[in-house]
Amino acid sequence: MDYIPRLITGRLEQMADNAPVVIITGARQVGKSTLLEHTFGNICRL
């Protein structure tokens, strides 16, 4: 399955630059982990 780019990606990167911790919340199976993996690669541990 191909990754669908998210509109929130730019804002997430900006928030991560300004804060030591960013919390991503949401319902099950909506792509939270996939978003983090594609945005930050190996930087984050899931």
mmCIF entry with sequence, helices, sheets and N, C-alpha, C, O atoms, coordinates in Angstrom:
data_MODEL
# 
_entry.id   MODEL 
# 
_entity.id                         1 
_entity.type                       polymer 
_entity.pdbx_number_of_molecules   1 
# 
_entity_poly.entity_id                      1 
_entity_poly.type                           'polypeptide(L)' 
_entity_poly.nstd_linkage                   no 
_entity_poly.nstd_monomer                   no 
_entity_poly.pdbx_seq_one_letter_code       MDYIPRLITGRLEQMADNAPVVIITGARQVGKSTLLEHTFGNICRL 
_entity_poly.pdbx_seq_one_letter_code_can   MDYIPRLITGRLEQMADNAPVVIITGARQVGKSTLLEHTFGNICRL 
_entity_poly.pdbx_strand_id                 A 
# 
loop_
_entity_poly_seq.entity_id 
_entity_poly_seq.num 
_entity_poly_seq.mon_id 
_entity_poly_seq.hetero 
1 1  MET n 
1 2  ASP n 
1 3  TYR n 
1 4  ILE n 
1 5  PRO n 
1 6  ARG n 
1 7  LEU n 
1 8  ILE n 
1 9  THR n 
1 10 GLY n 
1 11 ARG n 
1 12 LEU n 
1 13 GLU n 
1 14 GLN n 
1 15 MET n 
1 16 ALA n 
1 17 ASP n 
1 18 ASN n 
1 19 ALA n 
1 20 PRO n 
1 21 VAL n 
1 22 VAL n 
1 23 ILE n 
1 24 ILE n 
1 25 THR n 
1 26 GLY n 
1 27 ALA n 
1 28 ARG n 
1 29 GLN n 
1 30 VAL n 
1 31 GLY n 
1 32 LYS n 
1 33 SER n 
1 34 THR n 
1 35 LEU n 
1 36 LEU n 
1 37 GLU n 
1 38 HIS n 
1 39 THR n 
1 40 PHE n 
1 41 GLY n 
1 42 ASN n 
1 43 ILE n 
1 44 CYS n 
1 45 ARG n 
1 46 LEU n 
# 
_struct_asym.id          A 
_struct_asym.entity_id   1 
# 
loop_
_struct_conf.conf_type_id 
_struct_conf.id 
_struct_conf.pdbx_PDB_helix_id 
_struct_conf.beg_label_comp_id 
_struct_conf.beg_label_asym_id 
_struct_conf.beg_label_seq_id 
_struct_conf.pdbx_beg_PDB_ins_code 
_struct_conf.end_label_comp_id 
_struct_conf.end_label_asym_id 
_struct_conf.end_label_seq_id 
_struct_conf.pdbx_end_PDB_ins_code 
_struct_conf.beg_auth_comp_id 
_struct_conf.beg_auth_asym_id 
_struct_conf.beg_auth_seq_id 
_struct_conf.end_auth_comp_id 
_struct_conf.end_auth_asym_id 
_struct_conf.end_auth_seq_id 
_struct_conf.pdbx_PDB_helix_class 
_struct_conf.details 
_struct_conf.pdbx_PDB_helix_length 
HELX_P HELX_P1 AA1 THR A 9  ? ASN A 18 ? THR A 9  ASN A 18 1 ? 10 
HELX_P HELX_P2 AA2 LYS A 32 ? PHE A 40 ? LYS A 32 PHE A 40 1 ? 9  
HELX_P HELX_P3 AA3 GLY A 41 ? ILE A 43 ? GLY A 41 ILE A 43 5 ? 3  
# 
_struct_conf_type.id          HELX_P 
_struct_conf_type.criteria    ? 
_struct_conf_type.reference   ? 
# 
loop_
_atom_site.group_PDB 
_atom_site.id 
_atom_site.type_symbol 
_atom_site.label_atom_id 
_atom_site.label_alt_id 
_atom_site.label_comp_id 
_atom_site.label_asym_id 
_atom_site.label_entity_id 
_atom_site.label_seq_id 
_atom_site.pdbx_PDB_ins_code 
_atom_site.Cartn_x 
_atom_site.Cartn_y 
_atom_site.Cartn_z 
_atom_site.occupancy 
_atom_site.B_iso_or_equiv 
_atom_site.pdbx_formal_charge 
_atom_site.auth_seq_id 
_atom_site.auth_comp_id 
_atom_site.auth_asym_id 
_atom_site.auth_atom_id 
_atom_site.pdbx_PDB_model_num 
ATOM 1   N N  . MET A 1 1  ? 0.847  -1.185 0.000  1.00 0.00 ? 1  MET A N  1 
ATOM 2   C CA . MET A 1 1  ? 0.000  0.000  0.000  1.00 0.00 ? 1  MET A CA 1 
ATOM 3   C C  . MET A 1 1  ? 0.891  1.246  0.000  1.00 0.00 ? 1  MET A C  1 
ATOM 4   O O  . MET A 1 1  ? 1.876  1.306  0.735  1.00 0.00 ? 1  MET A O  1 
ATOM 5   N N  . ASP A 1 2  ? 0.551  2.219  -0.807 1.00 0.00 ? 2  ASP A N  1 
ATOM 6   C CA . ASP A 1 2  ? 1.333  3.442  -0.903 1.00 0.00 ? 2  ASP A CA 1 
ATOM 7   C C  . ASP A 1 2  ? 0.998  4.390  0.244  1.00 0.00 ? 2  ASP A C  1 
ATOM 8   O O  . ASP A 1 2  ? -0.132 4.433  0.730  1.00 0.00 ? 2  ASP A O  1 
ATOM 9   N N  . TYR A 1 3  ? 2.013  5.151  0.664  1.00 0.00 ? 3  TYR A N  1 
ATOM 10  C CA . TYR A 1 3  ? 1.828  6.142  1.724  1.00 0.00 ? 3  TYR A CA 1 
ATOM 11  C C  . TYR A 1 3  ? 1.100  7.360  1.163  1.00 0.00 ? 3  TYR A C  1 
ATOM 12  O O  . TYR A 1 3  ? 1.428  7.848  0.082  1.00 0.00 ? 3  TYR A O  1 
ATOM 13  N N  . ILE A 1 4  ? 0.121  7.838  1.903  1.00 0.00 ? 4  ILE A N  1 
ATOM 14  C CA . ILE A 1 4  ? -0.621 9.038  1.527  1.00 0.00 ? 4  ILE A CA 1 
ATOM 15  C C  . ILE A 1 4  ? -0.056 10.206 2.333  1.00 0.00 ? 4  ILE A C  1 
ATOM 16  O O  . ILE A 1 4  ? -0.158 10.199 3.560  1.00 0.00 ? 4  ILE A O  1 
ATOM 17  N N  . PRO A 1 5  ? 0.536  11.210 1.681  1.00 0.00 ? 5  PRO A N  1 
ATOM 18  C CA . PRO A 1 5  ? 1.098  12.353 2.415  1.00 0.00 ? 5  PRO A CA 1 
ATOM 19  C C  . PRO A 1 5  ? 0.009  13.062 3.234  1.00 0.00 ? 5  PRO A C  1 
ATOM 20  O O  . PRO A 1 5  ? -1.126 13.212 2.781  1.00 0.00 ? 5  PRO A O  1 
ATOM 21  N N  . ARG A 1 6  ? 0.371  13.484 4.425  1.00 0.00 ? 6  ARG A N  1 
ATOM 22  C CA . ARG A 1 6  ? -0.572 14.150 5.322  1.00 0.00 ? 6  ARG A CA 1 
ATOM 23  C C  . ARG A 1 6  ? -0.314 15.654 5.354  1.00 0.00 ? 6  ARG A C  1 
ATOM 24  O O  . ARG A 1 6  ? 0.834  16.090 5.277  1.00 0.00 ? 6  ARG A O  1 
ATOM 25  N N  . LEU A 1 7  ? -1.362 16.432 5.465  1.00 0.00 ? 7  LEU A N  1 
ATOM 26  C CA . LEU A 1 7  ? -1.240 17.891 5.541  1.00 0.00 ? 7  LEU A CA 1 
ATOM 27  C C  . LEU A 1 7  ? -0.557 18.331 6.833  1.00 0.00 ? 7  LEU A C  1 
ATOM 28  O O  . LEU A 1 7  ? 0.056  19.399 6.867  1.00 0.00 ? 7  LEU A O  1 
ATOM 29  N N  . ILE A 1 8  ? -0.646 17.546 7.879  1.00 0.00 ? 8  ILE A N  1 
ATOM 30  C CA . ILE A 1 8  ? -0.110 17.905 9.186  1.00 0.00 ? 8  ILE A CA 1 
ATOM 31  C C  . ILE A 1 8  ? 1.406  17.742 9.274  1.00 0.00 ? 8  ILE A C  1 
ATOM 32  O O  . ILE A 1 8  ? 2.008  18.179 10.255 1.00 0.00 ? 8  ILE A O  1 
ATOM 33  N N  . THR A 1 9  ? 2.034  17.126 8.277  1.00 0.00 ? 9  THR A N  1 
ATOM 34  C CA . THR A 1 9  ? 3.463  16.809 8.342  1.00 0.00 ? 9  THR A CA 1 
ATOM 35  C C  . THR A 1 9  ? 4.326  18.044 8.595  1.00 0.00 ? 9  THR A C  1 
ATOM 36  O O  . THR A 1 9  ? 5.210  18.009 9.451  1.00 0.00 ? 9  THR A O  1 
ATOM 37  N N  . GLY A 1 10 ? 4.089  19.118 7.874  1.00 0.00 ? 10 GLY A N  1 
ATOM 38  C CA . GLY A 1 10 ? 4.880  20.338 8.051  1.00 0.00 ? 10 GLY A CA 1 
ATOM 39  C C  . GLY A 1 10 ? 4.743  20.909 9.447  1.00 0.00 ? 10 GLY A C  1 
ATOM 40  O O  . GLY A 1 10 ? 5.728  21.320 10.059 1.00 0.00 ? 10 GLY A O  1 
ATOM 41  N N  . ARG A 1 11 ? 3.528  20.934 9.943  1.00 0.00 ? 11 ARG A N  1 
ATOM 42  C CA . ARG A 1 11 ? 3.281  21.454 11.298 1.00 0.00 ? 11 ARG A CA 1 
ATOM 43  C C  . ARG A 1 11 ? 3.937  20.560 12.343 1.00 0.00 ? 11 ARG A C  1 
ATOM 44  O O  . ARG A 1 11 ? 4.478  21.057 13.331 1.00 0.00 ? 11 ARG A O  1 
ATOM 45  N N  . LEU A 1 12 ? 3.895  19.256 12.135 1.00 0.00 ? 12 LEU A N  1 
ATOM 46  C CA . LEU A 1 12 ? 4.522  18.311 13.054 1.00 0.00 ? 12 LEU A CA 1 
ATOM 47  C C  . LEU A 1 12 ? 6.028  18.531 13.113 1.00 0.00 ? 12 LEU A C  1 
ATOM 48  O O  . LEU A 1 12 ? 6.607  18.527 14.199 1.00 0.00 ? 12 LEU A O  1 
ATOM 49  N N  . GLU A 1 13 ? 6.669  18.721 11.968 1.00 0.00 ? 13 GLU A N  1 
ATOM 50  C CA . GLU A 1 13 ? 8.104  18.985 11.931 1.00 0.00 ? 13 GLU A CA 1 
ATOM 51  C C  . GLU A 1 13 ? 8.440  20.293 12.647 1.00 0.00 ? 13 GLU A C  1 
ATOM 52  O O  . GLU A 1 13 ? 9.436  20.374 13.366 1.00 0.00 ? 13 GLU A O  1 
ATOM 53  N N  . GLN A 1 14 ? 7.608  21.308 12.449 1.00 0.00 ? 14 GLN A N  1 
ATOM 54  C CA . GLN A 1 14 ? 7.814  22.598 13.113 1.00 0.00 ? 14 GLN A CA 1 
ATOM 55  C C  . GLN A 1 14 ? 7.689  22.457 14.625 1.00 0.00 ? 14 GLN A C  1 
ATOM 56  O O  . GLN A 1 14 ? 8.498  23.008 15.372 1.00 0.00 ? 14 GLN A O  1 
ATOM 57  N N  . MET A 1 15 ? 6.697  21.733 15.069 1.00 0.00 ? 15 MET A N  1 
ATOM 58  C CA . MET A 1 15 ? 6.495  21.535 16.507 1.00 0.00 ? 15 MET A CA 1 
ATOM 59  C C  . MET A 1 15 ? 7.653  20.758 17.109 1.00 0.00 ? 15 MET A C  1 
ATOM 60  O O  . MET A 1 15 ? 8.086  21.063 18.220 1.00 0.00 ? 15 MET A O  1 
ATOM 61  N N  . ALA A 1 16 ? 8.163  19.754 16.393 1.00 0.00 ? 16 ALA A N  1 
ATOM 62  C CA . ALA A 1 16 ? 9.277  18.945 16.888 1.00 0.00 ? 16 ALA A CA 1 
ATOM 63  C C  . ALA A 1 16 ? 10.565 19.776 16.991 1.00 0.00 ? 16 ALA A C  1 
ATOM 64  O O  . ALA A 1 16 ? 11.406 19.504 17.848 1.00 0.00 ? 16 ALA A O  1 
ATOM 65  N N  . ASP A 1 17 ? 10.723 20.772 16.136 1.00 0.00 ? 17 ASP A N  1 
ATOM 66  C CA . ASP A 1 17 ? 11.891 21.654 16.209 1.00 0.00 ? 17 ASP A CA 1 
ATOM 67  C C  . ASP A 1 17 ? 11.849 22.559 17.429 1.00 0.00 ? 17 ASP A C  1 
ATOM 68  O O  . ASP A 1 17 ? 12.893 22.968 17.937 1.00 0.00 ? 17 ASP A O  1 
ATOM 69  N N  . ASN A 1 18 ? 10.634 22.877 17.908 1.00 0.00 ? 18 ASN A N  1 
ATOM 70  C CA . ASN A 1 18 ? 10.474 23.837 18.996 1.00 0.00 ? 18 ASN A CA 1 
ATOM 71  C C  . ASN A 1 18 ? 10.226 23.216 20.358 1.00 0.00 ? 18 ASN A C  1 
ATOM 72  O O  . ASN A 1 18 ? 10.250 23.926 21.363 1.00 0.00 ? 18 ASN A O  1 
ATOM 73  N N  . ALA A 1 19 ? 9.990  21.920 20.422 1.00 0.00 ? 19 ALA A N  1 
ATOM 74  C CA . ALA A 1 19 ? 9.675  21.284 21.701 1.00 0.00 ? 19 ALA A CA 1 
ATOM 75  C C  . ALA A 1 19 ? 10.416 19.944 21.799 1.00 0.00 ? 19 ALA A C  1 
ATOM 76  O O  . ALA A 1 19 ? 10.583 19.250 20.796 1.00 0.00 ? 19 ALA A O  1 
ATOM 77  N N  . PRO A 1 20 ? 10.859 19.587 23.006 1.00 0.00 ? 20 PRO A N  1 
ATOM 78  C CA . PRO A 1 20 ? 11.575 18.312 23.161 1.00 0.00 ? 20 PRO A CA 1 
ATOM 79  C C  . PRO A 1 20 ? 10.667 17.090 23.010 1.00 0.00 ? 20 PRO A C  1 
ATOM 80  O O  . PRO A 1 20 ? 11.142 15.999 22.696 1.00 0.00 ? 20 PRO A O  1 
ATOM 81  N N  . VAL A 1 21 ? 9.357  17.272 23.235 1.00 0.00 ? 21 VAL A N  1 
ATOM 82  C CA . VAL A 1 21 ? 8.402  16.161 23.158 1.00 0.00 ? 21 VAL A CA 1 
ATOM 83  C C  . VAL A 1 21 ? 7.148  16.639 22.436 1.00 0.00 ? 21 VAL A C  1 
ATOM 84  O O  . VAL A 1 21 ? 6.638  17.725 22.714 1.00 0.00 ? 21 VAL A O  1 
ATOM 85  N N  . VAL A 1 22 ? 6.658  15.825 21.513 1.00 0.00 ? 22 VAL A N  1 
ATOM 86  C CA . VAL A 1 22 ? 5.398  16.088 20.824 1.00 0.00 ? 22 VAL A CA 1 
ATOM 87  C C  . VAL A 1 22 ? 4.554  14.833 20.950 1.00 0.00 ? 22 VAL A C  1 
ATOM 88  O O  . VAL A 1 22 ? 5.021  13.733 20.651 1.00 0.00 ? 22 VAL A O  1 
ATOM 89  N N  . ILE A 1 23 ? 3.320  14.991 21.387 1.00 0.00 ? 23 ILE A N  1 
ATOM 90  C CA . ILE A 1 23 ? 2.422  13.852 21.570 1.00 0.00 ? 23 ILE A CA 1 
ATOM 91  C C  . ILE A 1 23 ? 1.442  13.790 20.408 1.00 0.00 ? 23 ILE A C  1 
ATOM 92  O O  . ILE A 1 23 ? 0.799  14.780 20.060 1.00 0.00 ? 23 ILE A O  1 
ATOM 93  N N  . ILE A 1 24 ? 1.343  12.611 19.819 1.00 0.00 ? 24 ILE A N  1 
ATOM 94  C CA . ILE A 1 24 ? 0.400  12.368 18.728 1.00 0.00 ? 24 ILE A CA 1 
ATOM 95  C C  . ILE A 1 24 ? -0.695 11.460 19.281 1.00 0.00 ? 24 ILE A C  1 
ATOM 96  O O  . ILE A 1 24 ? -0.408 10.348 19.723 1.00 0.00 ? 24 ILE A O  1 
ATOM 97  N N  . THR A 1 25 ? -1.935 11.915 19.261 1.00 0.00 ? 25 THR A N  1 
ATOM 98  C CA . THR A 1 25 ? -3.046 11.106 19.762 1.00 0.00 ? 25 THR A CA 1 
ATOM 99  C C  . THR A 1 25 ? -4.092 10.949 18.673 1.00 0.00 ? 25 THR A C  1 
ATOM 100 O O  . THR A 1 25 ? -4.142 11.727 17.720 1.00 0.00 ? 25 THR A O  1 
ATOM 101 N N  . GLY A 1 26 ? -4.918 9.941  18.829 1.00 0.00 ? 26 GLY A N  1 
ATOM 102 C CA . GLY A 1 26 ? -5.989 9.719  17.874 1.00 0.00 ? 26 GLY A CA 1 
ATOM 103 C C  . GLY A 1 26 ? -6.550 8.329  18.013 1.00 0.00 ? 26 GLY A C  1 
ATOM 104 O O  . GLY A 1 26 ? -6.066 7.517  18.801 1.00 0.00 ? 26 GLY A O  1 
ATOM 105 N N  . ALA A 1 27 ? -7.565 8.073  17.245 1.00 0.00 ? 27 ALA A N  1 
ATOM 106 C CA . ALA A 1 27 ? -8.224 6.769  17.271 1.00 0.00 ? 27 ALA A CA 1 
ATOM 107 C C  . ALA A 1 27 ? -7.286 5.674  16.756 1.00 0.00 ? 27 ALA A C  1 
ATOM 108 O O  . ALA A 1 27 ? -6.235 5.958  16.182 1.00 0.00 ? 27 ALA A O  1 
ATOM 109 N N  . ARG A 1 28 ? -7.679 4.443  16.971 1.00 0.00 ? 28 ARG A N  1 
ATOM 110 C CA . ARG A 1 28 ? -6.894 3.308  16.489 1.00 0.00 ? 28 ARG A CA 1 
ATOM 111 C C  . ARG A 1 28 ? -6.904 3.254  14.968 1.00 0.00 ? 28 ARG A C  1 
ATOM 112 O O  . ARG A 1 28 ? -7.900 3.576  14.320 1.00 0.00 ? 28 ARG A O  1 
ATOM 113 N N  . GLN A 1 29 ? -5.773 2.839  14.421 1.00 0.00 ? 29 GLN A N  1 
ATOM 114 C CA . GLN A 1 29 ? -5.629 2.556  12.989 1.00 0.00 ? 29 GLN A CA 1 
ATOM 115 C C  . GLN A 1 29 ? -5.922 3.751  12.077 1.00 0.00 ? 29 GLN A C  1 
ATOM 116 O O  . GLN A 1 29 ? -6.534 3.595  11.020 1.00 0.00 ? 29 GLN A O  1 
ATOM 117 N N  . VAL A 1 30 ? -5.486 4.936  12.488 1.00 0.00 ? 30 VAL A N  1 
ATOM 118 C CA . VAL A 1 30 ? -5.664 6.108  11.624 1.00 0.00 ? 30 VAL A CA 1 
ATOM 119 C C  . VAL A 1 30 ? -4.350 6.584  11.007 1.00 0.00 ? 30 VAL A C  1 
ATOM 120 O O  . VAL A 1 30 ? -4.347 7.540  10.231 1.00 0.00 ? 30 VAL A O  1 
ATOM 121 N N  . GLY A 1 31 ? -3.220 5.926  11.345 1.00 0.00 ? 31 GLY A N  1 
ATOM 122 C CA . GLY A 1 31 ? -1.948 6.251  10.708 1.00 0.00 ? 31 GLY A CA 1 
ATOM 123 C C  . GLY A 1 31 ? -0.974 7.049  11.549 1.00 0.00 ? 31 GLY A C  1 
ATOM 124 O O  . GLY A 1 31 ? -0.066 7.673  11.000 1.00 0.00 ? 31 GLY A O  1 
ATOM 125 N N  . LYS A 1 32 ? -1.133 7.051  12.867 1.00 0.00 ? 32 LYS A N  1 
ATOM 126 C CA . LYS A 1 32 ? -0.224 7.809  13.736 1.00 0.00 ? 32 LYS A CA 1 
ATOM 127 C C  . LYS A 1 32 ? 1.212  7.305  13.617 1.00 0.00 ? 32 LYS A C  1 
ATOM 128 O O  . LYS A 1 32 ? 2.130  8.096  13.404 1.00 0.00 ? 32 LYS A O  1 
ATOM 129 N N  . SER A 1 33 ? 1.407  6.014  13.749 1.00 0.00 ? 33 SER A N  1 
ATOM 130 C CA . SER A 1 33 ? 2.754  5.430  13.666 1.00 0.00 ? 33 SER A CA 1 
ATOM 131 C C  . SER A 1 33 ? 3.341  5.587  12.276 1.00 0.00 ? 33 SER A C  1 
ATOM 132 O O  . SER A 1 33 ? 4.528  5.879  12.131 1.00 0.00 ? 33 SER A O  1 
ATOM 133 N N  . THR A 1 34 ? 2.533  5.398  11.267 1.00 0.00 ? 34 THR A N  1 
ATOM 134 C CA . THR A 1 34 ? 2.993  5.548  9.885  1.00 0.00 ? 34 THR A CA 1 
ATOM 135 C C  . THR A 1 34 ? 3.418  6.980  9.619  1.00 0.00 ? 34 THR A C  1 
ATOM 136 O O  . THR A 1 34 ? 4.434  7.206  8.963  1.00 0.00 ? 34 THR A O  1 
ATOM 137 N N  . LEU A 1 35 ? 2.669  7.944  10.109 1.00 0.00 ? 35 LEU A N  1 
ATOM 138 C CA . LEU A 1 35 ? 3.026  9.353  9.973  1.00 0.00 ? 35 LEU A CA 1 
ATOM 139 C C  . LEU A 1 35 ? 4.384  9.619  10.605 1.00 0.00 ? 35 LEU A C  1 
ATOM 140 O O  . LEU A 1 35 ? 5.228  10.276 9.996  1.00 0.00 ? 35 LEU A O  1 
ATOM 141 N N  . LEU A 1 36 ? 4.605  9.125  11.803 1.00 0.00 ? 36 LEU A N  1 
ATOM 142 C CA . LEU A 1 36 ? 5.879  9.341  12.489 1.00 0.00 ? 36 LEU A CA 1 
ATOM 143 C C  . LEU A 1 36 ? 7.031  8.669  11.763 1.00 0.00 ? 36 LEU A C  1 
ATOM 144 O O  . LEU A 1 36 ? 8.101  9.261  11.627 1.00 0.00 ? 36 LEU A O  1 
ATOM 145 N N  . GLU A 1 37 ? 6.836  7.460  11.300 1.00 0.00 ? 37 GLU A N  1 
ATOM 146 C CA . GLU A 1 37 ? 7.894  6.744  10.582 1.00 0.00 ? 37 GLU A CA 1 
ATOM 147 C C  . GLU A 1 37 ? 8.285  7.462  9.293  1.00 0.00 ? 37 GLU A C  1 
ATOM 148 O O  . GLU A 1 37 ? 9.472  7.542  8.974  1.00 0.00 ? 37 GLU A O  1 
ATOM 149 N N  . HIS A 1 38 ? 7.325  7.979  8.556  1.00 0.00 ? 38 HIS A N  1 
ATOM 150 C CA . HIS A 1 38 ? 7.631  8.665  7.306  1.00 0.00 ? 38 HIS A CA 1 
ATOM 151 C C  . HIS A 1 38 ? 8.182  10.069 7.530  1.00 0.00 ? 38 HIS A C  1 
ATOM 152 O O  . HIS A 1 38 ? 8.959  10.568 6.716  1.00 0.00 ? 38 HIS A O  1 
ATOM 153 N N  . THR A 1 39 ? 7.786  10.705 8.627  1.00 0.00 ? 39 THR A N  1 
ATOM 154 C CA . THR A 1 39 ? 8.244  12.068 8.909  1.00 0.00 ? 39 THR A CA 1 
ATOM 155 C C  . THR A 1 39 ? 9.630  12.087 9.527  1.00 0.00 ? 39 THR A C  1 
ATOM 156 O O  . THR A 1 39 ? 10.469 12.904 9.149  1.00 0.00 ? 39 THR A O  1 
ATOM 157 N N  . PHE A 1 40 ? 9.877  11.189 10.478 1.00 0.00 ? 40 PHE A N  1 
ATOM 158 C CA . PHE A 1 40 ? 11.119 11.229 11.239 1.00 0.00 ? 40 PHE A CA 1 
ATOM 159 C C  . PHE A 1 40 ? 12.028 10.026 11.031 1.00 0.00 ? 40 PHE A C  1 
ATOM 160 O O  . PHE A 1 40 ? 13.146 10.014 11.547 1.00 0.00 ? 40 PHE A O  1 
ATOM 161 N N  . GLY A 1 41 ? 11.591 9.034  10.306 1.00 0.00 ? 41 GLY A N  1 
ATOM 162 C CA . GLY A 1 41 ? 12.423 7.864  10.044 1.00 0.00 ? 41 GLY A CA 1 
ATOM 163 C C  . GLY A 1 41 ? 12.861 7.152  11.306 1.00 0.00 ? 41 GLY A C  1 
ATOM 164 O O  . GLY A 1 41 ? 12.029 6.779  12.132 1.00 0.00 ? 41 GLY A O  1 
ATOM 165 N N  . ASN A 1 42 ? 14.152 6.962  11.459 1.00 0.00 ? 42 ASN A N  1 
ATOM 166 C CA . ASN A 1 42 ? 14.696 6.212  12.594 1.00 0.00 ? 42 ASN A CA 1 
ATOM 167 C C  . ASN A 1 42 ? 14.879 7.037  13.858 1.00 0.00 ? 42 ASN A C  1 
ATOM 168 O O  . ASN A 1 42 ? 15.353 6.517  14.868 1.00 0.00 ? 42 ASN A O  1 
ATOM 169 N N  . ILE A 1 43 ? 14.513 8.309  13.821 1.00 0.00 ? 43 ILE A N  1 
ATOM 170 C CA . ILE A 1 43 ? 14.689 9.160  15.000 1.00 0.00 ? 43 ILE A CA 1 
ATOM 171 C C  . ILE A 1 43 ? 13.762 8.727  16.123 1.00 0.00 ? 43 ILE A C  1 
ATOM 172 O O  . ILE A 1 43 ? 14.175 8.707  17.283 1.00 0.00 ? 43 ILE A O  1 
ATOM 173 N N  . CYS A 1 44 ? 12.536 8.384  15.814 1.00 0.00 ? 44 CYS A N  1 
ATOM 174 C CA . CYS A 1 44 ? 11.567 8.028  16.854 1.00 0.00 ? 44 CYS A CA 1 
ATOM 175 C C  . CYS A 1 44 ? 11.537 6.528  17.062 1.00 0.00 ? 44 CYS A C  1 
ATOM 176 O O  . CYS A 1 44 ? 11.768 5.747  16.138 1.00 0.00 ? 44 CYS A O  1 
ATOM 177 N N  . ARG A 1 45 ? 11.248 6.142  18.293 1.00 0.00 ? 45 ARG A N  1 
ATOM 178 C CA . ARG A 1 45 ? 11.092 4.729  18.647 1.00 0.00 ? 45 ARG A CA 1 
ATOM 179 C C  . ARG A 1 45 ? 9.628  4.494  18.917 1.00 0.00 ? 45 ARG A C  1 
ATOM 180 O O  . ARG A 1 45 ? 9.017  5.201  19.718 1.00 0.00 ? 45 ARG A O  1 
ATOM 181 N N  . LEU A 1 46 ? 9.064  3.508  18.258 1.00 0.00 ? 46 LEU A N  1 
ATOM 182 C CA . LEU A 1 46 ? 7.642  3.187  18.440 1.00 0.00 ? 46 LEU A CA 1 
ATOM 183 C C  . LEU A 1 46 ? 7.494  1.876  19.157 1.00 0.00 ? 46 LEU A C  1 
ATOM 184 O O  . LEU A 1 46 ? 6.373  1.432  19.406 1.00 0.00 ? 46 LEU A O  1 
# 
